[in-house]
Amino acid sequence: MYIKNFNNAILLGFLMVLLHSCSLQVAHMTSTKMNALELGMSKEEVTQILGDDYTIAEKRLEGPIEIEVLSYRDHFENDEFYLFVFRNKKLDKWYRELFSKEGIEMK
């Protein structure tokens, strides 16, 4: 009886840790991560620093130049989107769009 309850407690604890870690997969942009970025980096270098939890927001050709925009969403304090623009697979620029949680109306 005690062994079964102990095994159930261990399983429950493991599931709680697993679910908690899954909920933290949203990107958290820290100054350390952002300071490590440099213009001209490859997409692979950027995703090594920031992680793989991005969305491809845009992909297009401008003549012979391939443009790809990666979007990272950070919910840490406000609802922020970080957009990283790659030209021919090299980081050309990045910027942040901020949406205040107080300013969003739910209908």
HELIX and SHEET records of a PDB file:
HELIX    1   1 TYR A    2  SER A   23  1                                  22    
HELIX    2   2 SER A   31  ALA A   36  1                                   6    
HELIX    3   3 LYS A   43  LEU A   50  1                                   8    
SHEET    1   A 4 THR A  55  GLU A  62  0                                        
SHEET    2   A 4 ILE A  65  ASP A  74 -1                                        
SHEET    3   A 4 ASP A  79  ARG A  87 -1                                        
SHEET    4   A 4 LYS A  90  PHE A  99 -1                                        
END                                                                             
